[in-house]
Amino acid sequence: QIKQKHPDKVLLVECGYKYKFLGRDAEIASKVLNIFHHIDHNFLVASIPVHRLQVHTRRIVEAGYKVGVVRQMETAALKAVGDNKNKQFKRELCEVYTKSTMLVEDVDVLGQHTHVTSSG
């Protein structure tokens, strides 16, 4: 759903201790970052560790792409004791970076969410 609302952005999707690129975004990430991509459950996937978010986001933006960071809005521990433990993690687009808006200190490595809403 998030990709449908933001097709012009390369999305990094938080999955535990990694950020995953899916589909066409995995191909772009593989090319720009020189990382491996593979098929996983019929999806093309590439991933980076959480602690390298700042470095890789900057490289993708410098290559001319808009980058969106999609974060998990709940932890595995809270989910395990909640009513929705059998459902997918809730995720939201929290940051968007472009060449004109990105500064090194802008990349939110610690995940202090600033939720981005979709406008028209």
DRENTIVEX-733867 format. One record per residue (C-alpha): residue number from 0; y, z, x. Coordinates in pm, whole numbers. Layout:
N
> NUM,Y,Z,X
...
This chain:
120
> 0,0,0,0
> 1,247,86,276
> 2,189,-245,454
> 3,253,-433,129
> 4,592,-262,100
> 5,677,-324,468
> 6,516,-654,573
> 7,787,-720,834
> 8,694,-414,1043
> 9,417,-339,1290
> 10,276,-14,1151
> 11,130,268,1358
> 12,-87,479,1126
> 13,-156,838,1229
> 14,-528,918,1217
> 15,-596,1257,1372
> 16,-507,1243,1742
> 17,-456,865,1745
> 18,-226,605,1600
> 19,-411,302,1469
> 20,-291,-53,1425
> 21,-475,-239,1149
> 22,-529,-609,1080
> 23,-259,-843,1212
> 24,-77,-542,1360
> 25,-384,-475,1578
> 26,-365,-830,1713
> 27,6,-790,1790
> 28,-49,-452,1958
> 29,-338,-590,2161
> 30,-124,-875,2290
> 31,198,-678,2354
> 32,40,-358,2489
> 33,-257,-524,2660
> 34,-501,-294,2477
> 35,-842,-360,2324
> 36,-885,-440,1954
> 37,-1213,-451,1765
> 38,-1369,-476,1420
> 39,-1431,-141,1248
> 40,-1558,-138,886
> 41,-1442,-499,838
> 42,-1090,-422,969
> 43,-940,-528,1297
> 44,-831,-207,1472
> 45,-649,-105,1791
> 46,-539,247,1873
> 47,-327,459,2107
> 48,-327,836,2168
> 49,-60,1038,1987
> 50,106,1150,2311
> 51,180,785,2408
> 52,369,702,2087
> 53,710,688,2254
> 54,602,454,2533
> 55,416,209,2313
> 56,673,207,2034
> 57,941,111,2285
> 58,727,-171,2428
> 59,659,-320,2084
> 60,1027,-300,1987
> 61,1129,-461,2317
> 62,889,-746,2237
> 63,1102,-817,1927
> 64,911,-640,1649
> 65,1021,-378,1398
> 66,796,-73,1419
> 67,709,173,1142
> 68,538,506,1207
> 69,312,620,924
> 70,226,989,947
> 71,-36,1208,782
> 72,143,1441,543
> 73,-137,1700,540
> 74,-362,1855,803
> 75,-742,1847,806
> 76,-752,2228,777
> 77,-532,2235,467
> 78,-718,1943,316
> 79,-1056,2115,366
> 80,-956,2407,144
> 81,-754,2207,-108
> 82,-843,2033,-431
> 83,-821,1689,-272
> 84,-1072,1740,11
> 85,-1273,1433,-90
> 86,-972,1202,-110
> 87,-791,1009,162
> 88,-518,1177,363
> 89,-173,1133,214
> 90,36,918,450
> 91,400,808,440
> 92,628,585,642
> 93,842,837,829
> 94,1026,640,1098
> 95,1135,280,1152
> 96,1250,148,1490
> 97,1421,-181,1579
> 98,1602,-311,1889
> 99,1937,-216,1738
> 100,1837,135,1634
> 101,1603,264,1902
> 102,1691,515,2167
> 103,1429,690,2383
> 104,1503,1024,2221
> 105,1467,871,1873
> 106,1090,845,1883
> 107,963,1151,1700
> 108,668,1244,1919
> 109,636,1591,1766
> 110,617,1457,1411
> 111,912,1638,1260
> 112,899,1416,956
> 113,1207,1235,834
> 114,1059,1046,539
> 115,1179,687,499
> 116,1207,558,145
> 117,1170,195,53
> 118,1486,35,-79
> 119,1456,-284,-275
